Structures are given as C-alpha cells and as structure tokens.
Amino acid sequence: MTHRKQSVSLLLSQLNHFNPTTRLKALNGLKEVLSNQGEKVDCVRVLQSSCKLMYDDDKEVRLVFLSTMKIPRVVDAVILFF
C-alpha cells in the first residue's frame, strides 16, 4: 500500500489509463511500494503490466518507468524473468 492507501492492483490498473498524469501517479506509487523492502510485491506481475510503458507517447512516463526499473528488487526480477 502507498501512503495514499492505494493497492498494487489499483496502481497496475491505472497504468492503462488514457491520461498520462494518471499513469505517472501510478508509476510513482509503484516506485514507493517497490522501494519499501518490507512489502511483499509480485515484481514479475509489475513487469508484465508496466513494460508497455517504455513505449509510451509521453516522455515523462517513459523516464519514470526507466527509473522504476532501476530499483534493486525490480532489477533482480528482470534478471529472473528473462
């Protein structure tokens, strides 16, 4: 859960929103959750849902996506995923 009490499922669903600002907020929420080492998160599920954002029309969404992928536990999941 984020500090705004948003679940991972909600954040993942918001990654498909038509509004880039909503996608950005969802990515930032995921970054918060993924950075919290105490929280259990299925990183593979996050990868599957968010990989399409590397081709997003909005430059800022692409940049935040890339910064999210640099979180150590996500990097580990990427290595295992591929």
N, CA, C and O of each residue as an XYZ file, in Angstrom:
328
protein
N       0.830     -1.185      0.000
C       0.000      0.000      0.000
C       0.876      1.251      0.000
O       1.918      1.298      0.653
N       0.445      2.232     -0.723
C       1.156      3.501     -0.750
C       0.728      4.343      0.452
O      -0.162      3.959      1.211
N       1.371      5.483      0.607
C       0.966      6.378      1.698
C      -0.447      6.912      1.469
O      -1.088      7.393      2.403
N      -0.934      6.827      0.227
C      -2.306      7.239     -0.089
C      -3.275      6.065     -0.019
O      -4.426      6.174     -0.442
N      -2.797      4.927      0.526
C      -3.610      3.718      0.722
C      -4.084      3.105     -0.596
O      -5.198      2.588     -0.681
N      -3.228      3.165     -1.629
C      -3.554      2.551     -2.915
C      -2.883      1.183     -2.994
O      -1.710      1.037     -2.650
N      -3.621      0.203     -3.441
C      -3.084     -1.151     -3.553
C      -2.295     -1.305     -4.853
O      -2.424     -0.502     -5.777
N      -1.484     -2.342     -4.901
C      -0.713     -2.628     -6.113
C      -1.660     -2.919     -7.269
O      -1.408     -2.487     -8.394
N      -2.734     -3.637     -7.014
C      -3.701     -3.953     -8.076
C      -4.300     -2.689     -8.681
O      -4.441     -2.583     -9.899
N      -4.649     -1.742     -7.835
C      -5.202     -0.481     -8.329
C      -4.159      0.262     -9.154
O      -4.465      0.773    -10.231
N      -2.937      0.324     -8.656
C      -1.874      1.029     -9.381
C      -1.613      0.376    -10.735
O      -1.423      1.073    -11.731
N      -1.603     -0.949    -10.780
C      -1.378     -1.642    -12.050
C      -2.502     -1.363    -13.037
O      -2.255     -1.223    -14.234
N      -3.722     -1.282    -12.550
C      -4.841     -0.980    -13.450
C      -4.755      0.455    -13.972
O      -5.171      0.733    -15.097
N      -4.218      1.363    -13.158
C      -4.089      2.756    -13.586
C      -2.993      2.951    -14.632
O      -2.947      3.987    -15.294
N      -2.117      1.969    -14.784
C      -1.083      2.067    -15.821
C      -1.697      2.056    -17.215
O      -1.052      2.474    -18.176
N      -2.935      1.584    -17.337
C      -3.628      1.533    -18.631
C      -4.507      2.753    -18.879
O      -5.189      2.827    -19.901
N      -4.495      3.694    -17.969
C      -5.373      4.865    -18.079
C      -4.967      5.719    -19.274
O      -3.788      5.781    -19.624
N      -5.942      6.377    -19.902
C      -5.663      7.204    -21.074
C      -4.887      8.474    -20.731
O      -4.202      9.032    -21.589
N      -4.990      8.934    -19.484
C      -4.355     10.187    -19.076
C      -2.921      9.928    -18.599
O      -2.714      9.134    -17.682
N      -1.922     10.594    -19.215
C      -0.533     10.382    -18.809
C      -0.258     10.747    -17.348
O       0.590     10.125    -16.709
N      -0.957     11.736    -16.821
C      -0.764     12.122    -15.424
C      -1.171     10.985    -14.488
O      -0.511     10.743    -13.478
N      -2.243     10.299    -14.819
C      -2.690      9.161    -14.018
C      -1.670      8.034    -14.097
O      -1.373      7.392    -13.089
N      -1.129      7.788    -15.295
C      -0.099      6.755    -15.435
C       1.137      7.111    -14.626
O       1.749      6.241    -14.005
N       1.510      8.398    -14.630
C       2.666      8.857    -13.838
C       2.441      8.647    -12.349
O       3.325      8.166    -11.641
N       1.263      9.008    -11.882
C       0.949      8.822    -10.461
C       0.983      7.345    -10.088
O       1.446      6.986     -9.006
N       0.494      6.493    -10.980
C       0.522      5.056    -10.715
C       1.959      4.544    -10.660
O       2.299      3.741     -9.791
N       2.797      5.001    -11.575
C       4.206      4.600    -11.557
C       4.907      5.069    -10.288
O       5.681      4.324     -9.687
N       4.639      6.288     -9.890
C       5.252      6.803     -8.659
C       4.773      6.018     -7.443
O       5.546      5.780     -6.515
N       3.515      5.617     -7.444
C       3.005      4.778     -6.363
C       3.688      3.413     -6.346
O       4.017      2.888     -5.283
N       3.899      2.843     -7.538
C       4.604      1.568     -7.616
C       6.044      1.702     -7.142
O       6.567      0.811     -6.473
N       6.685      2.818     -7.490
C       8.052      3.058     -7.014
C       8.084      3.083     -5.490
O       8.988      2.525     -4.867
N       7.104      3.726     -4.908
C       7.028      3.802     -3.449
C       6.885      2.405     -2.841
O       7.584      2.061     -1.888
N       5.985      1.615     -3.394
C       5.738      0.270     -2.871
C       6.966     -0.616     -3.085
O       7.365     -1.355     -2.185
N       7.559     -0.542     -4.267
C       8.710     -1.388     -4.576
C       9.942     -0.992     -3.769
O      10.794     -1.835     -3.489
N      10.042      0.256     -3.399
C      11.182      0.718     -2.601
C      11.060      0.304     -1.140
O      12.051      0.284     -0.410
N       9.854     -0.025     -0.720
C       9.613     -0.459      0.655
C       9.957     -1.943      0.759
O       9.188     -2.795      0.316
N      11.101     -2.245      1.337
C      11.585     -3.630      1.392
C      10.685     -4.547      2.207
O      10.687     -5.758      1.986
N       9.921     -4.003      3.137
C       9.065     -4.830      3.971
C       7.815     -5.322      3.271
O       7.183     -6.273      3.730
N       7.453     -4.695      2.177
C       6.214     -5.022      1.467
C       6.451     -6.149      0.462
O       7.415     -6.118     -0.303
N       5.567     -7.137      0.474
C       5.657     -8.231     -0.492
C       4.936     -7.819     -1.767
O       3.757     -7.468     -1.747
N       5.671     -7.870     -2.880
C       5.111     -7.482     -4.172
C       5.567     -8.499     -5.213
O       6.721     -8.925     -5.214
N       4.659     -8.880     -6.089
C       4.998     -9.776     -7.188
C       5.621     -8.925     -8.303
O       4.917     -8.350     -9.133
N       6.954     -8.860     -8.302
C       7.667     -7.999     -9.250
C       7.457     -8.441    -10.695
O       7.456     -7.605    -11.599
N       7.281     -9.730    -10.926
C       7.046    -10.210    -12.285
C       5.718     -9.670    -12.801
O       5.613     -9.276    -13.963
N       4.714     -9.652    -11.944
C       3.405     -9.091    -12.325
C       3.533     -7.603    -12.652
O       2.929     -7.114    -13.606
N       4.318     -6.898    -11.859
C       4.559     -5.474    -12.121
C       5.258     -5.303    -13.469
O       4.895     -4.419    -14.246
N       6.252     -6.138    -13.751
C       6.957     -6.066    -15.032
C       6.012     -6.312    -16.203
O       6.023     -5.572    -17.186
N       5.204     -7.348    -16.091
C       4.282     -7.683    -17.175
C       3.295     -6.556    -17.446
O       2.927     -6.309    -18.594
N       2.875     -5.884    -16.404
C       1.884     -4.819    -16.557
C       2.490     -3.500    -17.001
O       1.804     -2.671    -17.599
N       3.762     -3.299    -16.715
C       4.342     -1.977    -16.960
C       5.299     -1.906    -18.143
O       5.664     -0.805    -18.555
N       5.714     -3.024    -18.699
C       6.702     -2.991    -19.786
C       6.249     -2.166    -20.985
O       7.068     -1.553    -21.669
N       4.963     -2.153    -21.232
C       4.455     -1.381    -22.377
C       4.715      0.122    -22.230
O       4.676      0.863    -23.212
N       4.981      0.564    -20.993
C       5.203      1.996    -20.766
C       6.547      2.477    -21.293
O       6.770      3.683    -21.399
N       7.444      1.554    -21.625
C       8.713      2.002    -22.204
C       8.493      2.576    -23.601
O       9.369      3.247    -24.146
N       7.318      2.310    -24.179
C       6.959      2.850    -25.496
C       5.851      3.890    -25.403
O       5.233      4.222    -26.415
N       5.593      4.402    -24.225
C       4.512      5.357    -24.011
C       4.738      6.626    -24.843
O       5.877      7.004    -25.115
N       3.658      7.266    -25.234
C       3.748      8.505    -26.005
C       4.321      9.656    -25.189
O       4.940     10.564    -25.743
N       4.120      9.621    -23.885
C       4.556     10.699    -23.008
C       5.991     10.451    -22.526
O       6.294      9.408    -21.948
N       6.862     11.428    -22.777
C       8.273     11.285    -22.425
C       8.472     11.099    -20.925
O       9.294     10.284    -20.507
N       7.735     11.840    -20.119
C       7.893     11.754    -18.667
C       7.495     10.376    -18.144
O       8.119      9.863    -17.216
N       6.469      9.778    -18.727
C       6.057      8.423    -18.337
C       7.200      7.452    -18.634
O       7.511      6.589    -17.813
N       7.825      7.591    -19.805
C       8.947      6.709    -20.149
C      10.101      6.871    -19.167
O      10.708      5.882    -18.754
N      10.408      8.108    -18.792
C      11.515      8.359    -17.867
C      11.248      7.788    -16.478
O      12.137      7.198    -15.864
N      10.024      7.963    -15.983
C       9.681      7.424    -14.664
C       9.666      5.897    -14.711
O      10.066      5.241    -13.749
N       9.208      5.334    -15.821
C       9.252      3.872    -15.974
C      10.689      3.374    -15.859
O      10.963      2.412    -15.141
N      11.603      4.030    -16.565
C      13.007      3.607    -16.521
C      13.592      3.739    -15.121
O      14.357      2.879    -14.686
N      13.243      4.796    -14.419
C      13.763      4.948    -13.056
C      13.174      3.883    -12.122
O      13.835      3.450    -11.178
N      11.942      3.468    -12.383
C      11.325      2.402    -11.592
C      12.049      1.078    -11.819
O      12.205      0.279    -10.896
N      12.482      0.857    -13.040
C      13.165     -0.393    -13.362
C      14.554     -0.472    -12.725
O      15.161     -1.543    -12.720
N      15.064      0.628    -12.194
C      16.386      0.641    -11.565
C      16.352      0.281    -10.084
O      17.405      0.185     -9.452
N      15.168      0.080     -9.519
C      15.048     -0.325     -8.115
C      15.616     -1.737     -8.000
O      15.235     -2.616     -8.774
N      16.521     -1.971     -7.045
C      17.223     -3.258     -6.968
C      16.345     -4.505     -7.016
O      16.694     -5.461     -7.709
N      15.231     -4.529     -6.313
C      14.416     -5.749     -6.342
C      13.738     -5.939     -7.685
O      13.401     -7.068     -8.041
N      13.527     -4.866     -8.443
C      12.973     -4.985     -9.795
C      14.053     -5.505    -10.737
O      13.782     -6.338    -11.602
N      15.282     -5.011    -10.565
C      16.402     -5.489    -11.387
C      16.560     -6.997    -11.211
O      16.761     -7.718    -12.188
N      16.471     -7.470     -9.981
C      16.561     -8.911     -9.716
C      15.441     -9.672    -10.424
O      15.671    -10.748    -10.976
N      14.247     -9.123    -10.408
C      13.110     -9.778    -11.070
C      13.292     -9.791    -12.582
O      12.922    -10.761    -13.243
N      13.861     -8.717    -13.135
C      14.112     -8.654    -14.582
C      15.084     -9.763    -14.974
O      14.889    -10.453    -15.974
N      16.130     -9.919    -14.173
C      17.129    -10.954    -14.467
C      16.484    -12.334    -14.434
O      16.766    -13.166    -15.297
N      15.629    -12.588    -13.457
C      14.951    -13.882    -13.365
C      13.913    -14.054    -14.456
O      13.707    -15.161    -14.953
N      13.254    -12.960    -14.835
C      12.180    -13.007    -15.826
C      12.727    -13.356    -17.204
O      12.111    -14.124    -17.943
N      13.873    -12.797    -17.547
C      14.449    -13.030    -18.866
C      15.539    -14.049    -18.735
O      16.173    -14.406    -19.728
